[in-house]
Amino acid sequence: MTAEFENCLSELERRGLLPGEHRAVYVSGSIARGWGNETSDLDIYVITPEPWTGDGEASAPVALEPNSVPIGITHVNKVRWDIEYWSEGQVEQLVRKVSWASFDSNPKAADLMTSPMQHELNFLERLPYAVPLAGEEWLLARREEVASSALRSLATSAQLNLADAYLEDAVGQLKASDLESSVLSAKMAFGHSVDALLAYNGEVGRSWKWRARRFREVEQEVLTFEQYWALETMRDFDPESPARWVEEVVQVCRSISFEVVL
């Protein structure tokens, strides 16, 4: 536990937000990763043997049993704390979803990455940089399970499928001289292609606001940061010649798809 978070457990207990029985408690999200700012929330995860029955301010839907994750919300020193209460059973189900057996046998396994159940992906993506407050052994064991799972392949496959769909739209719209629609489709294709490249290299998260920071975290030779940033910000886009920008994006997306081999 770092000094920054050393009072979290006692504060949770003082406020009645820490179950008597828990397998692990850890901090993750942007603050834990060192990416936070003065408006960032502190994300805390509490793992319990049985589903938590305390009062929650909110809940998040998951395609698990139980089908929701209670969320407690409090403010400490003007920082919002979001406390998610996951049961061990939910975590076990989630780990099975990203197993190689699921990837090989279930053609819809990648739906986890694109369905409304984004909360599940967030949970998995945040494990590697989580800071344990209690139950470090439990956290390390789950990290190892997920690290050896098919999570990267599932996330990459899902993003490539989305990129391909938008690329098809962009090319078709360009041929039909629907230039504005083609630009928008190409921009969507590019985002999903970059997310596929990042997932292939271990950055499976889908939060677009952190895409540039996630890009800097990976080592790859497909696309430089300067090339990525120029297209992300549409720096060279010419309103008088939108087709040229679309064609460049299509080429880059296809290059990424060629290099990211599952």
JONOR-V607582 format. One record per pair of residues at least 12 apart in sequence whose ideal C-beta (glycine too) atoms are under 8 Angstrom apart, sorted by the first residue. I is the first residue (numbers start at 1). GAP is how many residues later the second one is. D is the distance in Angstrom with one decimal. If there is no record, write none. Layout:
i=I gap=GAP d=D
i=I gap=GAP d=D
This chain:
i=1 gap=130 d=6.8
i=1 gap=131 d=6.6
i=1 gap=132 d=5.6
i=2 gap=129 d=6.0
i=5 gap=22 d=5.2
i=5 gap=126 d=5.9
i=5 gap=128 d=6.2
i=8 gap=17 d=7.7
i=8 gap=19 d=6.6
i=8 gap=34 d=7.9
i=8 gap=36 d=6.6
i=8 gap=125 d=5.5
i=9 gap=16 d=6.4
i=9 gap=124 d=5.2
i=9 gap=125 d=6.3
i=11 gap=65 d=5.9
i=12 gap=13 d=7.5
i=12 gap=32 d=7.3
i=12 gap=34 d=7.8
i=12 gap=71 d=7.0
i=15 gap=59 d=5.8
i=16 gap=38 d=7.6
i=17 gap=37 d=7.5
i=17 gap=55 d=5.0
i=17 gap=57 d=6.5
i=17 gap=66 d=5.7
i=18 gap=28 d=7.0
i=19 gap=27 d=6.6
i=19 gap=29 d=5.3
i=19 gap=33 d=5.9
i=19 gap=35 d=6.9
i=19 gap=66 d=7.4
i=21 gap=27 d=6.4
i=21 gap=28 d=5.5
i=21 gap=29 d=7.7
i=22 gap=24 d=5.6
i=22 gap=25 d=6.3
i=22 gap=26 d=5.4
i=22 gap=27 d=7.9
i=22 gap=112 d=6.7
i=22 gap=113 d=7.0
i=23 gap=24 d=4.4
i=23 gap=25 d=6.8
i=23 gap=26 d=6.3
i=23 gap=65 d=5.9
i=23 gap=112 d=5.2
i=23 gap=115 d=4.9
i=24 gap=21 d=7.6
i=24 gap=22 d=7.8
i=24 gap=23 d=4.4
i=24 gap=108 d=6.8
i=24 gap=110 d=6.1
i=24 gap=111 d=2.9
i=24 gap=112 d=7.6
i=24 gap=114 d=4.1
i=24 gap=115 d=5.3
i=25 gap=19 d=6.9
i=25 gap=20 d=7.1
i=25 gap=21 d=5.2
i=25 gap=22 d=7.3
i=25 gap=107 d=7.6
i=25 gap=108 d=4.4
i=25 gap=109 d=4.4
i=25 gap=110 d=6.5
i=26 gap=18 d=7.4
i=26 gap=19 d=5.4
i=26 gap=104 d=4.3
i=26 gap=105 d=6.0
i=26 gap=106 d=4.7
i=26 gap=107 d=5.7
i=26 gap=108 d=7.9
i=26 gap=109 d=7.7
i=26 gap=113 d=5.6
i=27 gap=15 d=6.6
i=27 gap=16 d=6.8
i=27 gap=17 d=5.6
i=27 gap=18 d=7.7
i=27 gap=103 d=6.7
i=27 gap=104 d=4.6
i=27 gap=106 d=6.5
i=28 gap=15 d=5.4
i=28 gap=17 d=6.3
i=28 gap=98 d=3.8
i=28 gap=99 d=7.4
i=28 gap=101 d=6.5
i=28 gap=102 d=4.1
i=28 gap=103 d=7.1
i=29 gap=12 d=7.1
i=29 gap=13 d=7.2
i=29 gap=14 d=3.3
i=29 gap=97 d=6.2
i=30 gap=13 d=7.9
i=30 gap=180 d=7.3
i=31 gap=12 d=7.3
i=32 gap=94 d=7.7
i=32 gap=97 d=6.0
i=32 gap=98 d=6.3
i=32 gap=99 d=5.0
i=33 gap=96 d=5.0
i=35 gap=175 d=6.8
i=35 gap=178 d=6.0
i=40 gap=39 d=7.8
i=41 gap=38 d=7.3
i=41 gap=39 d=4.5
i=41 gap=40 d=7.1
i=41 gap=41 d=5.3
i=42 gap=34 d=7.7
i=42 gap=37 d=5.6
i=42 gap=38 d=7.1
i=42 gap=39 d=4.8
i=42 gap=40 d=7.2
i=43 gap=39 d=5.4
i=43 gap=41 d=7.3
i=43 gap=83 d=7.3
i=44 gap=37 d=6.0
i=44 gap=38 d=6.9
i=44 gap=39 d=4.6
i=44 gap=40 d=7.2
i=44 gap=89 d=7.9
i=45 gap=38 d=7.8
i=45 gap=39 d=5.2
i=45 gap=41 d=6.4
i=45 gap=78 d=7.5
i=45 gap=81 d=7.8
i=45 gap=85 d=7.2
i=46 gap=37 d=6.1
i=46 gap=38 d=7.0
i=46 gap=39 d=5.0
i=46 gap=40 d=7.3
i=47 gap=39 d=5.5
i=47 gap=40 d=7.5
i=47 gap=41 d=6.2
i=47 gap=44 d=6.5
i=47 gap=88 d=6.8
i=47 gap=91 d=6.6
i=48 gap=37 d=6.1
i=48 gap=38 d=7.4
i=48 gap=39 d=5.5
i=48 gap=40 d=7.1
i=49 gap=38 d=7.3
i=49 gap=39 d=5.8
i=50 gap=37 d=6.1
i=51 gap=15 d=5.3
i=51 gap=34 d=7.8
i=51 gap=36 d=4.6
i=51 gap=38 d=7.7
i=51 gap=39 d=7.9
i=52 gap=18 d=5.4
i=52 gap=33 d=3.7
i=52 gap=35 d=7.2
i=54 gap=16 d=7.2
i=54 gap=18 d=7.3
i=54 gap=31 d=7.5
i=55 gap=17 d=7.8
i=56 gap=14 d=3.6
i=56 gap=15 d=5.5
i=56 gap=16 d=5.4
i=56 gap=29 d=7.2
i=57 gap=14 d=6.3
i=57 gap=15 d=6.0
i=57 gap=16 d=4.0
i=58 gap=12 d=7.9
i=58 gap=13 d=4.5
i=58 gap=15 d=6.6
i=59 gap=12 d=6.0
i=60 gap=24 d=7.3
i=60 gap=59 d=4.3
i=61 gap=55 d=7.0
i=61 gap=56 d=6.6
i=61 gap=58 d=7.1
i=62 gap=28 d=6.8
i=62 gap=32 d=7.9
i=62 gap=55 d=5.6
i=62 gap=57 d=5.7
i=62 gap=58 d=5.6
i=63 gap=49 d=7.7
i=63 gap=52 d=7.0
i=63 gap=54 d=4.8
i=63 gap=57 d=7.0
i=64 gap=26 d=4.7
i=64 gap=29 d=4.8
i=64 gap=30 d=6.4
i=64 gap=56 d=7.4
i=65 gap=24 d=7.1
i=65 gap=25 d=7.4
i=65 gap=28 d=6.8
i=66 gap=21 d=7.2
i=66 gap=24 d=7.0
i=69 gap=15 d=5.4
i=69 gap=16 d=6.6
i=69 gap=17 d=5.8
i=69 gap=21 d=7.1
i=69 gap=50 d=6.5
i=70 gap=14 d=7.6
i=70 gap=15 d=4.7
i=71 gap=12 d=6.6
i=71 gap=13 d=5.4
i=71 gap=14 d=7.5
i=72 gap=13 d=7.1
i=84 gap=39 d=7.8
i=86 gap=37 d=7.0
i=91 gap=32 d=7.8
i=91 gap=51 d=6.6
i=94 gap=26 d=5.7
i=94 gap=29 d=6.6
i=94 gap=30 d=6.8
i=95 gap=47 d=7.1
i=95 gap=50 d=5.3
i=95 gap=51 d=6.6
i=95 gap=54 d=6.8
i=97 gap=12 d=7.1
i=97 gap=15 d=5.6
i=97 gap=23 d=7.4
i=98 gap=14 d=7.0
i=98 gap=26 d=6.6
i=98 gap=48 d=6.8
i=98 gap=51 d=4.5
i=98 gap=52 d=5.6
i=98 gap=53 d=4.5
i=98 gap=56 d=5.9
i=99 gap=50 d=5.8
i=99 gap=51 d=6.4
i=100 gap=49 d=6.9
i=100 gap=50 d=4.7
i=102 gap=48 d=7.0
i=103 gap=47 d=3.7
i=103 gap=50 d=5.9
i=103 gap=51 d=5.9
i=109 gap=41 d=7.7
i=109 gap=45 d=5.9
i=110 gap=44 d=5.0
i=110 gap=45 d=7.8
i=110 gap=47 d=4.8
i=110 gap=48 d=4.1
i=110 gap=51 d=7.0
i=111 gap=47 d=7.7
i=112 gap=42 d=6.5
i=112 gap=46 d=7.8
i=113 gap=41 d=5.8
i=113 gap=42 d=5.0
i=113 gap=44 d=7.8
i=113 gap=45 d=3.5
i=113 gap=46 d=7.2
i=113 gap=91 d=7.8
i=113 gap=93 d=7.4
i=114 gap=44 d=4.9
i=114 gap=47 d=7.9
i=114 gap=48 d=6.6
i=118 gap=88 d=6.9
i=121 gap=34 d=7.4
i=121 gap=83 d=7.0
i=121 gap=84 d=7.4
i=121 gap=85 d=6.4
i=122 gap=83 d=7.4
i=124 gap=22 d=5.7
i=124 gap=27 d=5.9
i=124 gap=80 d=7.1
i=125 gap=79 d=5.1
i=125 gap=80 d=4.3
i=127 gap=12 d=7.4
i=127 gap=15 d=6.0
i=127 gap=16 d=5.3
i=127 gap=19 d=5.6
i=128 gap=15 d=6.2
i=128 gap=18 d=7.9
i=128 gap=19 d=7.5
i=130 gap=13 d=8.0
i=151 gap=53 d=5.9
i=152 gap=47 d=5.9
i=152 gap=48 d=6.5
i=152 gap=50 d=6.3
i=152 gap=52 d=6.2
i=153 gap=109 d=5.4
i=155 gap=40 d=7.9
i=155 gap=41 d=8.0
i=155 gap=44 d=3.7
i=155 gap=49 d=4.0
i=156 gap=40 d=5.2
i=156 gap=43 d=4.4
i=156 gap=44 d=4.6
i=156 gap=104 d=6.0
i=156 gap=106 d=6.2
i=157 gap=105 d=6.1
i=159 gap=33 d=4.9
i=159 gap=34 d=7.3
i=159 gap=36 d=4.5
i=159 gap=37 d=3.6
i=159 gap=40 d=5.8
i=160 gap=32 d=7.6
i=160 gap=33 d=7.6
i=160 gap=36 d=4.7
i=160 gap=97 d=6.0
i=160 gap=100 d=6.7
i=162 gap=26 d=7.9
i=162 gap=30 d=4.2
i=163 gap=26 d=5.0
i=163 gap=27 d=7.9
i=163 gap=29 d=3.9
i=163 gap=30 d=4.3
i=163 gap=33 d=6.1
i=163 gap=90 d=5.8
i=163 gap=93 d=7.8
i=163 gap=94 d=6.9
i=164 gap=93 d=7.3
i=166 gap=19 d=4.9
i=166 gap=20 d=7.4
i=166 gap=22 d=4.3
i=166 gap=23 d=3.6
i=166 gap=26 d=6.5
i=167 gap=18 d=7.7
i=167 gap=19 d=7.7
i=167 gap=22 d=4.5
i=167 gap=83 d=6.1
i=167 gap=86 d=5.6
i=167 gap=87 d=7.4
i=169 gap=12 d=7.7
i=169 gap=13 d=7.8
i=169 gap=16 d=4.0
i=169 gap=20 d=7.8
i=170 gap=12 d=5.1
i=170 gap=15 d=3.9
i=170 gap=16 d=4.2
i=170 gap=19 d=5.8
i=170 gap=76 d=5.9
i=170 gap=79 d=7.4
i=170 gap=80 d=6.2
i=171 gap=79 d=6.4
i=173 gap=12 d=6.0
i=174 gap=69 d=6.0
i=174 gap=72 d=5.5
i=174 gap=73 d=7.6
i=179 gap=63 d=4.7
i=179 gap=64 d=6.3
i=179 gap=67 d=7.7
i=180 gap=62 d=7.5
i=182 gap=60 d=7.2
i=182 gap=61 d=7.5
i=182 gap=64 d=5.1
i=183 gap=54 d=7.8
i=183 gap=59 d=5.2
i=183 gap=62 d=6.9
i=183 gap=63 d=5.9
i=186 gap=59 d=7.4
i=186 gap=60 d=4.5
i=186 gap=63 d=4.3
i=186 gap=64 d=6.4
i=186 gap=67 d=8.0
i=187 gap=47 d=7.4
i=187 gap=62 d=7.3
i=189 gap=60 d=6.7
i=189 gap=61 d=7.4
i=189 gap=64 d=5.1
i=190 gap=41 d=5.8
i=190 gap=42 d=7.4
i=190 gap=59 d=5.1
i=190 gap=62 d=6.9
i=190 gap=63 d=6.0
i=191 gap=17 d=6.8
i=191 gap=20 d=7.4
i=191 gap=41 d=8.0
i=193 gap=59 d=7.2
i=193 gap=60 d=4.2
i=193 gap=63 d=4.6
i=193 gap=64 d=6.8
i=194 gap=17 d=6.6
i=194 gap=21 d=7.0
i=194 gap=29 d=7.5
i=194 gap=34 d=6.4
i=194 gap=38 d=7.6
i=194 gap=62 d=7.3
i=195 gap=16 d=7.2
i=196 gap=60 d=6.5
i=196 gap=61 d=7.5
i=196 gap=64 d=5.5
i=197 gap=21 d=7.8
i=197 gap=23 d=6.5
i=197 gap=25 d=6.0
i=197 gap=26 d=6.8
i=197 gap=59 d=5.2
i=197 gap=62 d=7.7
i=197 gap=63 d=5.9
i=198 gap=13 d=7.5
i=198 gap=16 d=5.3
i=198 gap=17 d=6.4
i=198 gap=20 d=5.9
i=200 gap=20 d=8.0
i=200 gap=60 d=4.6
i=201 gap=17 d=3.9
i=201 gap=18 d=7.2
i=201 gap=19 d=5.4
i=202 gap=16 d=6.6
i=203 gap=12 d=7.9
i=203 gap=14 d=5.9
i=203 gap=15 d=5.6
i=211 gap=21 d=7.4
i=212 gap=13 d=8.0
i=212 gap=16 d=7.9
i=212 gap=17 d=6.9
i=212 gap=20 d=7.1
i=215 gap=13 d=5.7
i=222 gap=33 d=6.7
i=222 gap=34 d=5.8
i=222 gap=37 d=4.8
i=222 gap=38 d=7.7
i=223 gap=29 d=6.9
i=223 gap=32 d=7.9
i=223 gap=33 d=6.9
i=227 gap=25 d=7.5
i=231 gap=17 d=7.4
i=231 gap=18 d=6.1
i=231 gap=21 d=6.5
i=236 gap=12 d=7.9
